C-alpha cells in the first residue's frame, strides 16, 4: 500500500462507509471505490473540526485549499461547524458527493445548506476531493471569501406620555474634512467656519484649524447637521477643498428645539436595545473587500415603539423659562402620584457642565428645611405652632448662624420661622436631634437613595450622619456636607405630596429599583409640613407667586466655595406636579422663584390633580 494510503487509513479508517455492492471491492481497473467514501467522510470530519490543514490534505490542491479554508474559518466565527456526507459518492474513477453543511453562530443563528463536490481517483488508486472554493459553498469563488456580520435593526422610536413621537432615527449629514486634501488649511478653516458658525457659534476658523492640525492624516468630523439644516448649505460646502458629507442615521428628537439630558439616557437605552436584537448576515466579499451577495441572514427584528413619561408641553415650558439665563440653570419636574419624569431642562451653560439636573451635587441651603422641619416635629422638639425665637444671629455649639441679612423676627410660631426661612430657629432646634435624624428623614423622601432607572442616570444626594452638634447645625440649614441634585429635591417634594417616595420612571412599564427601602416620611407630620410649604408662597419668601393658588414650596440660598457666593433654589408642588429649580451662583433664591413662575404659568391648566 502506498504511503499516502497508509496515512489516510490511519486517520480515517474508523469512518469507512459501506457502499453498494458494486463499489465495495477493487474493480478490474484496480481502483478501490470504497476509498471515495472514506475520503468524503474524512473531508467532512476535518471541516467539522475547522481543521484547514487536515481538510486540505484530502484535496488535489492542498496549498490552495488550506489558504482559502483558513481564511473562511477565520471570517466565520461559528461556535460549531458540522459537515456530513448527505449523498454517498457514486461513479467510477470520478465520483459525485453531496455534503450537508451547518454553521452555528450561537443564539439560534444557524446557516445550513448542501454542497456538491467531486472526488477523483489518481493512477495510484488514491482518491482526492477535486478542490474548488465551491466545496465550501456553491457561490464561493477563487476571487471571493465570506464574511459574517451583525446587522443592527433600526433604532426604536421613543414616544411621549401621549404616544406621540419624541425621538426617532433620522438622516443626518456629517460634515467632515480630509486634511490630506487641503492645501490651504487657513483658507479652508475660514471658509468652513463661515458656513457652519450659524449652526454652532463655537465653530470658528481657529477651532477648525486646531482640529485639522491635531489630525493631519485622518478625516476630521466638524459637525453633524440634520438634513433639513444641511440641505441649504450643501452647495457652499461642496466648493470647499477637502470637505465631504457622510450621510448617517442618528436617534434625534422629532422637535429640533427640544433639549434635555434625558435624551442622552434614551440614546444609551436605544443602543442597548439595538444590540440585544441584532440580526446576522453571511455575505460574499470580493478581493477589494467590498461586500457582495448575501448568502444567508436572519434574526433581524423591527423594534417596537417605546413610550416615555415625558410631557413636551412641560419640557418646553421648562426650557423657555431658563434658556436665556447667563448662569447654569436646571429644572426637574415629576408627577408625585406615579413618579413619572415629566421634564428635565438645562440651559446651554448647564449643558456645558454636564447633566447637573440629574446628577449634580449642590448644597441645598434652606430647601433642606423641609427635611429638618420634618425631623424636628417628628421628634417632638417643636410643633408647627410652638413659639420659637428667631434672632438675627445665634451662636450654637460654637458655630455662629446668621439669617439672611441678619433679619430678626423675635418670638414667632415655628411655621412662620419656616416660611420666613429663619436659619437661627432651625439650627437651634436641630441641635437637639440625634446625629442620624436628618440622615434618616432625608432617606424617607428619597434623598440618599440610589435609583437604577431604565434610560436615566441619577444621583439624589447625600446626607451624612453627623458626629457632633456643630455638624448637625450646618446640616440643618442645608450646608456642611449635605448635597442634593435638582432631581433629588424634586423627588423629596413629591414625597411630601404622596406621603411616600414615588418610584421614579422614564420608560413606561419599567420603573426604577432602589438600593434600599427606608421608612417613609412620618404621616402625622405631613399635614403641617404641607401647610408650612403653602405659607412660604402665600406670605413667606416666595410670596411673589401667591397668585398661583395651590402652590406650595420652599426657597433656598446655599453658600459654596469661600462663602461669598450662593446658589439659588426653589422646590415646589402644585397639584400633581413636583419640581425643583436650581440657578448656580445666582446669590439669591429670588431669581429661582421668578423662574418657577415663568415655568408654571403657561402650563397651569395642563397639570392634573
N, C-alpha and C positions, 0 to 999 in steps of 0.2 A: 504494500500500500504506500502511495507517495506520502511525503512528509506533510503536505497540506491536508490531506485526508486524515491522517492520524491526529493532527491538531484539532480539526473540526469535530471528529468523533469524540475526542476527549471533552470538548466543551459542550457539545450539544447532543451527544448520543442519547441522553435521557429524554430528549424531546422528539425522537423519531415518530413520524406519523405513518400509520399503516395505510397505504393507499390501496387502490383497487388491485385485483389480482394481476391485471395486465401490466402493472407498473411496479410490482414488488420484487422483481428479480432482474438480474442483469440480462439485457436482450442480446440478440445475435450481433449487434454492432458494438457490444462491450460496454454500453453506458448503463450505469446503475441509476434508474429514475427515482428510486426511493430516496436518494440523496437530495433531490429537489425539495421534498417536503421538509427535510431536516434543515436545509439552508433557509427556507422560508420561515420556519419557526425560530430558528436562531436569529435571523434578522429582526423578527418581531420582538423577541425577548430582549435583544440589545437596545432596540428603540424604546421599549418599556422602561428600561433602566436609565434612559438618557445617556447611553454609553456610545458616543460618536465613534470612538476608536474601534470598538468591537463590531458595531454595525457596518462600518466602512470596510472592514476586512472581508466581509462576505459579499462585496461588490466587485465588479470588474475594474473599477476606478477608485481604489481606496483613498488616495490622496485628495482627489476632488470631492469625494463623498464626505470625508472627515471634515474638511473645511466648512462645507455648507451645513452639515449636521450640527457642528459645534456652534455655528452662528445662530441656527434655528433654536437650539436648546437654550442658548443664552437670551435670545429675544423673547421667548415664550416662557414666562415664569410659572409654569404649571406645577402644582403640588403633586400631581400624579399623571403619568403618561401611560397609556395602555394601547399596545399594538398587538393584534392577534390575527391569525390566518382565518379569513372569512370563507374563502373558497380554495380548496386544496389545489396544488399545481397539477396541470394537465398538459400533455404534449410529449413529444419525443425528445429531440435534442434541445428544443426550446419549449419552455413551459410557462403558461399564464397562471397568475395567482392573484388573489384579492385579499388585501389587508383591511381589517376594521380598526380604525384609529380613534382614540379618545384622549383629549387633553382636559384635565380637570384643574381649573384655576382657583378652586375654593369658592365658598359662598354660592354654591349651586350654579357656578359658571362652567359649563361643560361644552366643549366643541367636539362633535363626533362626525365622522364621515368615512367613506370607503375609498381605498386607494388600489387601483390596478397596477400590477408590476409584471415584469418578465424575468424569468430565470433562464440561463443557458448553460449547457454542458460544454466544457472545453474538450480538446483532443485527449486529455488525460483522464476524462470522465468526471472531473470536478465541476460542480455547479456553482454559478455566481448569480447574484442579482445584477441584472443589467442596469447599471447606475443611470439614474435621471433624477433631477430635482423633483420631478413629479412623483417619485417614490415616497416623498414626504406628504405632498398634497398635489392633486392634479393640476392646480393653477400655478404652482411654483416653477420658475424657470432659472436658468443659469445666471440671468441678469437681475434676479429679484431675491428678496428674502421676506421674512414675515415679521410683523410687529403686533404686540399686544398692548392695548391702551385702555385706560379707564376713560369712560365717557360721562361727562357731567351733565345732568339734566339742567334745564333752565331753572333758575332760582325761583323760589315761591314768591307770589305776590302777597304782601302784607296789607291787611285792610285795617281801617279804624274801627272804633267801637260800633259803628252803624253798618259795617260791612262794605264801606266804600274804599277803593284803592288808596293806600297810603304810600307804599313803596313798591316798585316793580322793576324788573330788569329792562333796561333801556340802552339804546345805542349811544355811545359817546365817541368823540373824536379826541384822541391823544395827540397833542402837538409835540413833535419831537425833532431834535436836531442831531445830525451826524457830523461831529466835529471834523472828521476826515474829509468832508466835502465842503468845508468852509475855508475860504481863502482870506476873508476879511472878518475876523471874529468881532471886532468892534462894530463894523457896519451891520453884520447880521444881528448882533445883540440889540443894537439900536432900532433896527427896522422891526424886529420881532416884538420888542417891548412896546413899540408904537401901536401895534395891532392888539396885543394881549392885555395891556395895562387896564383897559376898560373893564375886563372881567375880574381882574385881581390887582389891586393897587400895589401889592408887594412885588409884582413882576416889573422889574426895571432893567435898563440896559446893563447896569452893573451886576445885578443878580444873575442874569443870563450869562454874562461874560464869565462870572465866577464858576457857574456850573460847567461851562464848556472847558474852562481851564482845569477844573478838577477831574475831568473825564475826557482826555484828548483823543482817545481811540474808541470810545463806546458811545452808542446812541444815548442822548440825554432827553428824558421826558420833561417838558417845560410846564404843561398844564393840561388838564382834562376838561373838555367842554361838552356840554350837552349838544347834540347835533343841531338843535334849533338855534343855539347860540353860535355854533361854529359855521353854519352854512353861509351867513352873510360875509364872513371874512376869509373863506377858503381861497378865493381868488388872490387876495393880497398875500396870504401865507405861502401859496404856491410860487410866488415870484421871489421868495427869499431863499438864497442859496443854502443848501443843506437841510432845509425844512421838509418834513414829511408828515403825513397824517396816518395814524394807526386807528382803524375802526374796531372798537371793542364793545362788549356788553358789560354793564355795571348795574348794581342794585341802587336805585336812586329814589328820592321822594317824588311822588307824582307832581306835587306843588313845589316848584323850584325855590320858592321863597321860604318854605318851611325848614327850620333848622333846630336840631336838638341832639344832645349827646346820646339820647336813646337810640338814635338811628345807627350809631356805631355798634351798639349791642345787638340790634336786629340784624345788621350785616354779618356779624360773627355767628349768630344763630342760623342764618341762612346758609353760610358756608358749611356749617356742621351738618345741616340737613342735606345739602347737595352732596357732600362727601359720603354720607351714610346711604344715599340712594343712587350711587354711581352705577352706570351700566358698564359694559365692556365691549371690546371690538378687536377682531383679528383682521389685519389688512396686509395686502401685498405692499412692499416698499421697493422702489427701483434703486438703481445703482447710485443715484444722486441723493437718495434719502427721501424722495417725495412719496407720499402715501398714495397708493392706487386703489385697486378694487377692495371692497370689504368682503371678506370671506365668511365671517360669522360675527354676530353681535347679539346682545341680549341684556336683560336686566334693567334697561333704561325705563325710568318711571316719570310720569308727569306729576310734579309735586302739587298738592292742593294748596289753596289759599290759606294763609294763617291770619286769624283775627287777633288784633291787639286791643288794648283798652284805651288807646289814645283817642282824645277828642279834639279834632282840628280847630274848632272854634275857640276852645280854651287855650290850646297851644298857641294859636295866632295872637290871642289877646295878651298872653304872657310875653311873647316875643316883642310885640309892639310896645309894651309897657317899659321895656328895658333896652331896646336895641340902640337908642341914641345916647345912652349914658356913657360918660367917659371912664368911670370906674368899672371894675369887674362886677357883674350883676347876674343873679340867678333867681329863678322861681321854680318851685316844685309844687304841683297840685295833685292831690289824691282824693279818692272817694272813700270816706270813712266806712260806709256800710259794706263795702266789698274789698277794700284795699287796692282797687284799680288805680294804676298810674294814668292820670289824665293828661298831664302836661309836664314837660321838663324843658325850661328855656334858659338860655345863656346868651349874653351879648358877645360881640367879637373879642372884647378884652378878656372875658372869661374863657372863651374858647381857646385863646392863645395859651392859657394856663393849664387847660385840661378839663375833664368833666367835674368841675367843682360842685355842681348842683347835686351830684350823686355821691361823690367820694371825698370832696374837700373837707378838711377838718379845721374848724374855726372855733374860738371861744364864743359861746352863745350869749354872754352877757345876761341882761335881765330877762331874756326869754326863758332862761333856765329856772326862773322863779315859779314857773308852772310846776316843775318837779319839786322845788324846795318847799313851796307852799303846801303841796300835797303831803309831803313828808311831815311838815310841822303840824298840820291839822290832824293827820292820821295818828301821830304820836301823842296827841293831846297837849302839846306845848302851847297851842293857841287855837282859837276858833276864828271863823270869819268875822265875827262881831266883837271879839275881845279887843279891849283898848290897849294899844301898844305905843310906845314912844317912837317918834321919827325925827331925831335930831339931825342937824346938817352934817355932822361928823360924829363918829363913835370909835373909840379905841377898844377893840375886842381881842383878847388873847394876844396883845402886843401888836395887833395889826390895825392901823387907822383906816377906817372905811368912810368915804365921803359919799353923799348923794350928789347927783349931777348939779353942778354949780352950787353945791352945799345948801340946797333948799332945806328949810326946817319947818315941819308941819306940826310939831308938838305932839300931843296925845291924840291919836286917831284910831278908828277901827282898823283891824288888820286888813279887811277887804279894801279899804281906802289906801292903805300903805302899798298894797299890791297894785292897785290901779294907777297910783302916782309913782310907782317904782322906787320905793324907799329902800335903798341899799342897807341903811343902818338898821332898820327894823328887821329885815330879812336875815342879815348876818347875825344879829344878836340872838334871835330865836333859833336859828340853825345851829348855833354853837352848843345848844343843849341836846342836840341829837346824837345818837351813836354814830360811829365812823362809817358804818355801812348803810346808813339810812338813805342818803342821796343816791348811792350806787344802786341799791335795790329798787328804789322808787323809779329811777330812770329806766331800769330794765323793764319795769311794768308798763312803760309807754313806748317801748321799742328801742330806746337809746342804749347802745351797748350790745344789742342782739345782732348776730351776724346772719344775714339772709342770703340764701342762694336762690336767685330768681332767674328763671329762664329768660334770656335776652337782655338781662340787666345786671350790671355790676354796681354794688352799693356798699357804702360804709355808713353806719348810722351815727357812730360817735363813741366816746369813751368817758366814763365817769369813774375814776379810781376810788377805791375805799380809802378814806382819809385816815391818817395815822396820828394826827394831833388837831387841836382846836383851830390853830392858825390855818391849816389846810382846809378845814371844814368851812371856815369863814369865807375863804377865797372861792371854794366850790359853790357855796350857797348863792353867790351872785354871778355865777357862770364865768368865773375867771380861774386862775390857777391852772390845774391840769385837765380841766373839763373841756372837751372839744366835741363838736357835733357837725353834721353836714346839713344842708338845707333839706335833704331827703329825710334825715333822721328827725329833724324838728317837725316837718310836716306829718310824719308818722306819729309823733308824740301828740300833736294836736288832734289827729284823727282818733287817737285812743281816748281823748277826753270826750269826744262826741259819742263814741260807742260803748265806753266802759271797759274795753279790752283792745289790745293792739290788733288791728286788722292784718291779715296776711297779705303782703303786697303781691301784685301780679301785673305783668305787662302783656303776656300772651294768654289769651282766654283759654281756660281749662288747664293751665299749667302754673298753679300758684307756687309761691316761694316755699322753701323749707328753712326752718330756723335752727340754729345750733343749740338753742335752749328754749324752755317754756317757763319763763318767770311768772310769778303771781301778777295778776292784772292790777291796775290802779285801784285803790280801795273804793268800793262802790259808795260808801257813806260820805266820802269827801267830794265826789264828783258834782253833785248839785251846787254846792258852794263854790267850787272851782269854776264851773261854767258861768255862774253869776258874776264872779270876780273878773273873769275874762271879758264878759259883756260890759262891765263897768269901765274897763280900760278904754273901750270905744265910746261909751256914752258920755263919760266925764273925766277920763284919765288921759294918759299920754298919747292916745290915738284918737282923740275926740274930733279931729278934722274929718273923720269918717262916720260921725254919729248919725248922719242922714241915711246910712245903709242899715236899715232895721234888720236885726238878727245877726249882725256881725259881732263876733267876739274874738279877742286876741290878746297878744302881749308884745310889747315893744322890747328892744334890747340894744344897748350900746356896749360894745365889747372892746376893751383895750387890747392892743397887741404890740409886740416888739418892745420898744423902750417906754411904752405907755403914753406917748404923745399923740397917737392916732388911734382911732376906733373904727370897728366895723358897725354898720347899721343893719338891724334885723327887724322884721315884723313877722310874727307867726299868727295865723288866724283860722277861724272856722266860720262858714256861712252855709246854712242848710246842710246838704250832703257834700260839702267841699271842705277840705283842709289844705292849707298851703303855707309855704314859708318863702319869705323874700330876704335875700342877702345882698347888701351892697358893700363890697370890700373897701375898707378905708374911707367910708363916707363921713366918719367923725360924728354921726348923729343917727338916731333912728328915724328922724322926721322924713328924710328922703325915701326911706324904705316904706313908711306908711303911705306917702304920696304915691309911690309906685303901686302899692297894693290897691289903692283907689282906681288908678288908671287901668289896672288889670281887671278888677271886678266889674266896674260899671258897665262895660259893653256886654257882659255875659250874665248879669244878674238873673234875667228871666230864663236862662238856659240851665240853671242849677236846680236839680230836683230836691225835694225834701221840705 
